[in-house]
Amino acid sequence: MTAIATILALMPLALGLSEGEIIASELATVVIGGLFTSTFLTLIVIPVVYSLVDDAKVGSRRRLGLHDEADTPEATATVA
């Protein structure tokens, strides 16, 4: 939420509607890009990669016959 508020606050500066704000508008554009990229990586890319790696790890352990009791669906359903 903070990143979104900062991006929205920097939009008028990034548009550079007034004279003499060329450097400030370029800086605002870079900051907006950095905030958007870091937010996208943190909220979407990292959880997806973690899920894929975790699923691959569990699948490989099951194929090798090394699964733990916590990996079974019955164990996860009873934990509350």
Buried (B, 14 or more C-beta within 10 A) or exposed (E): EEBEEEBEEBEEBBEBEEEEBEEBBEBBBEBBEEBEEEBEEEEEEEEEEEEEEEEEEEEEEEEEEEBEEEBEEEEEEEEE
